[in-house]
Amino acid sequence: MLPLRVELMAEQMPARMEIFSGWKEIANYLGKGVRTVQRYERDMHLPIHRPAGKAHGAVVATKGELDEWVNTSPVRKELKPTRWYAERSNRLGANFLQVDSEIALTFARMALETSNRDKKDRTALTAHKAYDTIVRLRKGIHLSDAEREKLDANLRRLKIELQKLGQSLS
């Protein structure tokens, strides 16, 4: 037996009106998942009716209302990276270059301080690879004047230390 409100809704609707009962039927009709359809109701005002008048519980929707909602909802444009994403990505890149330059300096200093030839060669090579990577990656990253000055100072120190270690730089 249906609640009185549902019976009244059904009596007021034309006989040919198709009604979907439950999230699964509504989601199947729209070709989406249940959670997506629930999000549509919450964020985009998908026309859902709650026969018991409660905030949660059973739901119904009419084909006509769903069709109208789909046809009148704004179409989402092609996804483009937002400015926020580009700025965050650039900021992460700038931070990476700075940290990597400091790590490379640490490796170069370790190489200069050790008497173990094998360790000296390995740490010098690691510092050299970091130097090459920083120089290559910085071309695609916008740096503020302060960031550029700090990174350039680290790269100059690193270059000097690598030359002391006999590493030829390009």
SEFI-926386 format. One line per field, with one value per residue: residue number from 1; residue in one letter; z, x, y of N, C-alpha, C in turn. Coordinates in Angstrom, 2 decimals. Layout:
BEGIN
k c(NUM|...) .
r c(a|...) .
n_c3 c(Z|...) .
n_c1 c(X|...) .
n_c2 c(Y|...) .
ca_c3 c(Z|...) .
ca_c1 c(X|...) .
ca_c2 c(Y|...) .
c_c3 c(Z|...) .
c_c1 c(X|...) .
c_c2 c(Y|...) .
This chain:
BEGIN
k c(1|2|3|4|5|6|7|8|9|10|11|12|13|14|15|16|17|18|19|20|21|22|23|24|25|26|27|28|29|30|31|32|33|34|35|36|37|38|39|40|41|42|43|44|45|46|47|48|49|50|51|52|53|54|55|56|57|58|59|60|61|62|63|64|65|66|67|68|69|70|71|72|73|74|75|76|77|78|79|80|81|82|83|84|85|86|87|88|89|90|91|92|93|94|95|96|97|98|99|100|101|102|103|104|105|106|107|108|109|110|111|112|113|114|115|116|117|118|119|120|121|122|123|124|125|126|127|128|129|130|131|132|133|134|135|136|137|138|139|140|141|142|143|144|145|146|147|148|149|150|151|152|153|154|155|156|157|158|159|160|161|162|163|164|165|166|167|168|169|170) .
r c(m|l|p|l|r|v|e|l|m|a|e|q|m|p|a|r|m|e|i|f|s|g|w|k|e|i|a|n|y|l|g|k|g|v|r|t|v|q|r|y|e|r|d|m|h|l|p|i|h|r|p|a|g|k|a|h|g|a|v|v|a|t|k|g|e|l|d|e|w|v|n|t|s|p|v|r|k|e|l|k|p|t|r|w|y|a|e|r|s|n|r|l|g|a|n|f|l|q|v|d|s|e|i|a|l|t|f|a|r|m|a|l|e|t|s|n|r|d|k|k|d|r|t|a|l|t|a|h|k|a|y|d|t|i|v|r|l|r|k|g|i|h|l|s|d|a|e|r|e|k|l|d|a|n|l|r|r|l|k|i|e|l|q|k|l|g|q|s|l|s) .
n_c3 c(0.00|-0.89|0.47|1.44|0.24|-2.09|-3.42|-3.90|-5.55|-7.74|-8.59|-9.51|-11.74|-15.27|-16.95|-18.62|-17.65|-16.82|-14.02|-12.00|-9.48|-6.73|-6.24|-7.89|-10.20|-11.21|-11.64|-13.56|-15.69|-16.32|-17.05|-15.33|-12.31|-9.05|-6.89|-8.30|-9.33|-6.94|-6.09|-8.13|-7.43|-4.97|-5.58|-8.06|-8.26|-9.21|-10.17|-7.77|-5.88|-2.60|-1.29|1.37|2.55|3.90|4.58|3.85|2.51|0.71|-2.80|-5.71|-9.20|-12.10|-15.54|-17.36|-15.89|-15.37|-17.99|-18.81|-17.01|-17.80|-20.41|-20.00|-18.31|-17.82|-20.19|-19.61|-20.31|-22.31|-20.40|-19.03|-17.87|-14.85|-13.84|-11.26|-10.99|-12.78|-11.59|-9.12|-9.93|-11.13|-8.87|-7.31|-8.97|-8.92|-6.21|-6.12|-7.75|-6.19|-3.80|-4.87|-5.86|-3.50|-2.36|-4.27|-3.91|-1.35|-1.90|-3.55|-1.76|0.05|-1.61|-2.00|0.55|1.20|1.36|0.19|-2.87|-4.55|-3.34|-3.62|-6.42|-6.98|-5.51|-6.63|-9.26|-8.86|-7.95|-10.25|-12.13|-10.97|-11.24|-14.08|-14.53|-13.16|-14.65|-17.11|-16.47|-15.45|-17.51|-18.19|-16.08|-14.35|-12.51|-9.65|-9.16|-6.79|-6.33|-8.64|-8.31|-5.99|-6.82|-8.98|-7.60|-6.06|-8.17|-9.31|-7.19|-7.05|-9.56|-9.40|-7.35|-8.55|-10.65|-9.21|-8.49|-10.82|-12.70|-15.82|-17.12|-19.13) .
n_c1 c(0.84|0.61|1.84|-0.40|0.14|1.58|-0.38|-2.22|-0.64|-0.36|-3.01|-3.47|-1.87|-1.54|-2.67|-0.75|1.69|4.99|6.52|9.37|10.62|12.60|16.16|17.77|16.25|15.84|18.49|19.26|17.58|18.62|21.11|23.27|25.25|24.00|24.98|25.89|23.50|22.22|23.91|23.39|20.77|21.19|23.09|22.37|19.69|18.02|14.88|13.34|11.05|9.87|7.88|7.02|7.45|9.77|13.25|14.99|14.94|12.43|12.22|10.82|10.43|9.34|9.18|8.76|9.51|12.20|13.21|12.74|14.41|16.93|17.04|16.97|19.02|22.18|24.78|27.77|30.83|33.73|36.27|38.75|42.02|42.02|42.81|43.68|44.64|46.81|48.43|48.93|50.28|52.54|53.64|54.27|56.21|58.19|58.87|59.86|62.16|63.73|64.12|65.34|67.69|68.98|69.31|71.00|73.25|73.97|74.70|76.90|78.63|79.00|80.39|82.74|83.80|84.37|86.74|86.61|86.77|84.88|82.43|82.64|82.52|79.94|78.21|78.89|78.07|75.31|74.67|75.37|73.50|71.18|71.62|71.56|68.89|67.46|68.19|67.05|64.27|63.53|62.99|60.33|58.94|57.57|59.23|59.35|61.04|62.57|62.62|63.96|66.46|67.41|67.46|69.26|71.57|72.04|72.48|74.82|76.67|76.54|77.51|80.17|81.12|80.78|82.59|84.96|84.98|85.61|83.63|82.27|80.28|77.42) .
n_c2 c(-1.18|2.17|5.29|7.93|10.43|9.73|8.28|10.34|11.99|10.28|10.09|12.68|12.86|12.48|9.49|8.29|9.06|8.39|7.00|6.89|4.91|5.08|5.38|3.80|3.16|5.75|6.56|4.63|5.35|7.87|7.13|7.13|6.75|5.84|7.42|9.65|10.67|11.30|13.33|15.15|15.82|17.09|19.18|20.27|20.52|18.39|17.17|15.60|13.73|13.22|11.07|10.55|12.92|13.38|14.22|12.26|8.92|7.10|7.79|9.37|10.05|11.80|10.93|12.99|15.33|14.75|14.60|17.25|18.62|17.63|18.66|21.42|22.08|23.67|23.08|21.46|22.89|22.03|20.52|22.52|23.23|24.98|28.34|28.36|25.73|25.75|27.71|26.52|24.23|25.40|26.62|24.41|23.29|25.30|25.20|22.59|22.81|24.52|23.04|20.76|21.85|22.52|20.01|18.87|20.50|19.64|16.98|17.47|18.73|16.62|14.89|16.33|16.25|13.61|10.91|8.53|7.13|5.85|6.55|9.30|9.59|8.55|10.29|12.74|12.33|12.05|14.65|16.05|15.05|16.03|18.77|19.02|18.25|20.25|22.54|21.86|21.60|24.09|25.79|25.57|26.64|29.31|31.70|33.79|36.95|36.82|34.05|33.22|34.48|33.20|30.51|30.70|31.47|29.16|27.35|28.43|28.07|25.29|24.58|25.47|23.79|21.29|21.53|21.59|18.98|17.79|17.44|17.87|20.42|21.12) .
ca_c3 c(0.00|-1.01|1.36|0.91|-0.63|-3.37|-4.08|-4.38|-6.69|-8.85|-9.07|-10.19|-12.93|-16.40|-16.92|-19.36|-17.04|-16.32|-12.73|-11.58|-8.03|-6.15|-6.84|-8.93|-11.43|-11.70|-12.16|-14.80|-16.74|-16.70|-17.50|-14.37|-11.08|-7.99|-6.16|-9.19|-9.36|-5.63|-6.12|-9.00|-6.66|-3.94|-6.09|-9.31|-8.15|-9.98|-9.62|-7.05|-4.90|-1.46|-0.96|2.79|3.02|4.74|3.88|3.36|2.35|-0.63|-3.78|-7.01|-10.18|-13.32|-16.77|-17.93|-15.13|-15.60|-19.36|-18.84|-16.28|-18.66|-21.57|-19.64|-17.49|-18.63|-20.64|-19.10|-21.38|-22.28|-19.24|-19.27|-16.59|-14.30|-13.52|-9.96|-11.20|-13.41|-10.59|-8.12|-10.59|-11.27|-7.52|-6.93|-9.78|-8.39|-4.93|-6.42|-8.24|-5.07|-2.91|-5.59|-5.93|-2.17|-2.21|-5.15|-3.22|-0.26|-2.49|-4.03|-0.55|0.54|-2.51|-1.74|1.89|1.39|0.77|-0.50|-4.30|-5.08|-2.80|-4.24|-7.80|-6.98|-5.05|-7.63|-10.40|-8.45|-7.96|-11.65|-12.74|-10.42|-11.91|-15.45|-14.44|-12.77|-15.79|-18.14|-16.03|-15.11|-18.71|-18.25|-14.82|-14.10|-11.18|-9.25|-9.14|-5.61|-6.56|-9.68|-7.73|-5.05|-7.60|-9.72|-6.64|-5.77|-9.36|-9.44|-6.18|-7.45|-10.73|-8.89|-6.61|-9.50|-11.38|-8.29|-8.49|-12.15|-13.50|-16.89|-17.26|-20.46) .
ca_c1 c(0.00|1.38|1.44|-1.50|0.67|1.91|-1.65|-2.77|0.18|-0.69|-4.35|-3.41|-1.05|-2.18|-2.52|0.43|2.90|5.86|7.12|10.49|10.59|13.89|17.37|18.31|15.47|16.12|19.86|19.27|16.95|19.53|22.37|24.29|25.27|23.11|25.61|25.91|22.15|21.99|24.65|22.61|19.64|21.70|23.81|21.85|18.22|17.33|13.52|13.06|9.97|9.94|6.46|6.72|7.70|10.98|14.47|15.64|14.00|11.96|12.17|10.20|10.62|8.57|9.95|8.64|10.33|13.61|13.53|12.80|15.61|18.09|17.04|17.13|20.22|23.30|25.72|29.12|31.81|34.88|37.09|40.04|42.67|41.69|43.97|44.15|45.42|48.08|49.24|49.38|51.26|53.75|54.18|54.90|57.42|59.18|59.33|60.68|63.48|64.50|64.50|66.27|68.99|69.59|69.74|72.17|74.38|74.34|75.44|78.20|79.47|79.37|81.41|83.99|84.30|84.72|87.99|86.26|86.67|83.61|81.37|82.81|82.03|78.48|77.51|79.12|77.20|73.94|74.57|75.42|72.20|70.21|71.90|71.02|67.42|66.98|68.37|66.07|62.89|63.23|62.52|58.87|58.36|57.69|59.76|59.36|62.41|63.25|62.85|64.98|67.75|67.82|67.80|70.50|72.69|72.30|73.06|76.20|77.46|76.59|78.40|81.54|81.48|80.90|83.84|86.01|84.96|86.00|82.45|82.13|78.87|77.08) .
ca_c2 c(0.00|3.40|6.37|8.75|11.48|9.12|7.97|11.60|12.40|9.40|10.45|13.97|12.75|11.80|8.04|7.84|9.57|7.34|7.35|6.05|4.78|4.69|5.95|2.93|3.37|7.11|6.54|3.85|6.14|8.95|6.55|7.53|5.98|6.31|8.53|10.82|11.22|11.92|14.59|16.04|16.35|18.00|20.34|20.83|20.55|17.35|17.11|14.37|13.88|12.31|10.88|10.58|14.27|13.38|14.63|11.04|7.82|6.75|8.87|9.11|11.12|11.55|10.96|14.33|16.28|14.43|15.02|18.72|19.01|17.33|19.55|22.83|22.28|24.18|22.06|21.70|23.11|21.14|20.80|23.16|23.47|26.28|29.16|27.88|24.51|26.13|28.42|25.55|23.38|26.19|26.83|23.14|23.17|26.24|24.64|21.42|23.25|25.06|21.94|19.89|22.53|22.41|18.61|18.69|21.14|18.75|15.86|17.96|18.93|15.29|14.35|17.04|15.94|12.20|10.44|7.29|7.48|5.34|7.40|10.62|9.52|8.37|11.49|13.79|12.02|12.38|16.12|16.48|14.73|16.98|20.05|18.93|18.20|21.59|23.45|21.49|21.82|25.49|26.49|25.54|27.09|30.74|31.98|35.20|37.46|36.29|32.62|33.10|34.84|32.15|29.32|30.98|31.44|27.74|26.71|28.91|27.35|23.88|24.48|25.61|22.58|20.19|21.73|21.15|17.51|17.33|17.18|18.87|20.80|21.64) .
c_c3 c(0.00|0.01|0.66|-0.06|-2.01|-4.13|-4.65|-5.60|-7.91|-9.43|-9.88|-11.50|-14.05|-16.38|-17.59|-18.73|-16.45|-15.05|-12.42|-10.06|-7.54|-6.94|-8.01|-10.25|-12.04|-12.33|-13.47|-15.95|-17.23|-17.21|-16.62|-13.18|-10.03|-7.27|-7.00|-9.21|-8.03|-5.53|-7.00|-8.23|-5.67|-4.54|-7.27|-9.38|-9.10|-9.36|-9.05|-6.04|-3.82|-0.92|0.52|3.37|3.90|3.90|3.28|3.20|0.91|-1.52|-5.03|-7.91|-11.41|-14.52|-17.36|-17.23|-15.34|-16.99|-19.45|-18.16|-17.14|-19.81|-21.22|-18.78|-18.38|-18.97|-20.13|-20.27|-21.24|-21.11|-19.65|-17.91|-16.09|-14.00|-12.20|-10.13|-11.78|-12.41|-9.55|-8.70|-10.73|-9.92|-7.05|-7.68|-9.27|-7.07|-5.16|-6.86|-7.09|-4.16|-3.59|-5.68|-4.59|-1.91|-3.06|-4.52|-2.08|-0.78|-2.96|-2.84|0.04|-0.31|-2.26|-0.42|2.06|0.74|0.00|-1.97|-4.90|-4.63|-3.44|-5.65|-7.85|-6.57|-6.01|-8.84|-10.08|-8.47|-9.39|-12.36|-12.25|-11.08|-13.31|-15.46|-14.11|-13.96|-16.88|-17.72|-15.79|-16.30|-18.76|-17.00|-14.64|-12.67|-10.90|-9.24|-7.96|-5.79|-7.58|-9.11|-6.81|-5.80|-8.37|-8.81|-6.30|-6.96|-9.59|-8.45|-6.57|-8.62|-10.30|-8.20|-7.54|-10.31|-10.52|-8.28|-9.86|-13.03|-14.56|-17.10|-18.66|-20.34) .
c_c1 c(0.88|0.92|0.40|-0.99|1.00|0.62|-2.27|-2.00|-0.21|-2.06|-4.32|-2.64|-1.82|-1.83|-1.23|1.74|3.72|6.54|8.22|10.50|11.94|15.07|17.88|17.57|15.76|17.51|19.94|18.66|17.89|20.88|23.54|24.26|24.37|23.72|25.67|24.54|21.79|22.71|23.94|21.43|20.12|22.26|23.15|20.33|17.51|15.94|13.17|11.95|10.15|8.52|6.14|6.95|8.93|12.17|15.20|14.58|13.62|11.91|11.45|10.50|9.79|9.48|9.94|9.51|11.82|14.05|13.67|14.07|16.85|18.17|17.27|18.35|21.34|24.25|27.09|30.08|32.95|35.79|38.42|40.70|42.35|42.97|44.57|45.05|46.79|48.99|49.78|50.47|52.59|54.43|54.88|56.21|58.53|59.75|60.23|62.08|64.35|65.00|65.54|67.65|69.72|70.07|70.98|73.41|74.89|75.15|76.82|79.14|79.91|80.48|82.76|84.63|84.77|86.06|87.77|85.96|85.33|82.44|81.43|82.23|80.50|77.75|77.72|78.22|75.75|73.72|74.55|74.08|71.13|70.38|71.29|69.50|66.85|67.07|67.33|64.64|62.57|62.74|61.00|58.18|58.62|58.15|59.65|60.82|63.20|63.57|63.97|66.36|68.28|68.25|69.09|71.72|73.04|72.96|74.51|77.11|77.63|77.55|79.86|81.98|81.63|82.18|85.04|86.12|85.32|84.83|82.33|80.63|78.63|76.55) .
c_c2 c(1.24|4.43|7.26|9.80|10.93|8.80|9.24|12.10|11.58|9.74|11.73|13.90|12.07|10.31|7.58|8.31|8.43|7.82|6.35|6.06|4.28|5.24|5.11|3.11|4.73|7.14|5.77|4.65|7.23|8.43|6.93|6.59|6.62|7.51|9.79|11.48|11.88|13.27|15.61|16.64|17.40|19.29|21.03|20.78|19.60|17.18|15.74|14.67|12.82|12.15|10.97|11.98|14.39|13.82|13.43|9.96|7.62|7.99|8.41|10.29|10.77|11.69|12.37|15.35|16.02|14.88|16.54|19.21|18.79|18.34|21.01|23.10|22.78|23.04|22.43|21.81|22.11|21.52|21.41|23.33|24.87|27.04|28.69|26.66|24.86|26.83|27.45|24.65|24.12|26.37|25.55|22.94|24.06|25.72|23.44|21.83|23.75|23.95|21.05|20.54|22.43|20.98|18.35|19.32|20.25|17.56|16.30|18.17|17.60|14.70|15.02|16.62|14.50|11.86|9.13|7.62|7.04|6.22|8.79|10.62|9.41|9.64|12.65|13.57|12.36|13.89|16.64|16.22|15.69|18.35|20.06|18.95|19.57|22.54|23.15|21.86|23.29|26.28|26.56|26.07|28.58|30.95|33.47|35.65|36.88|34.80|32.42|33.41|33.74|30.88|29.52|30.94|29.99|27.05|27.17|28.18|25.89|23.68|24.56|24.34|21.38|20.31|21.33|19.62|16.93|16.98|18.27|19.13|21.37|23.05) .
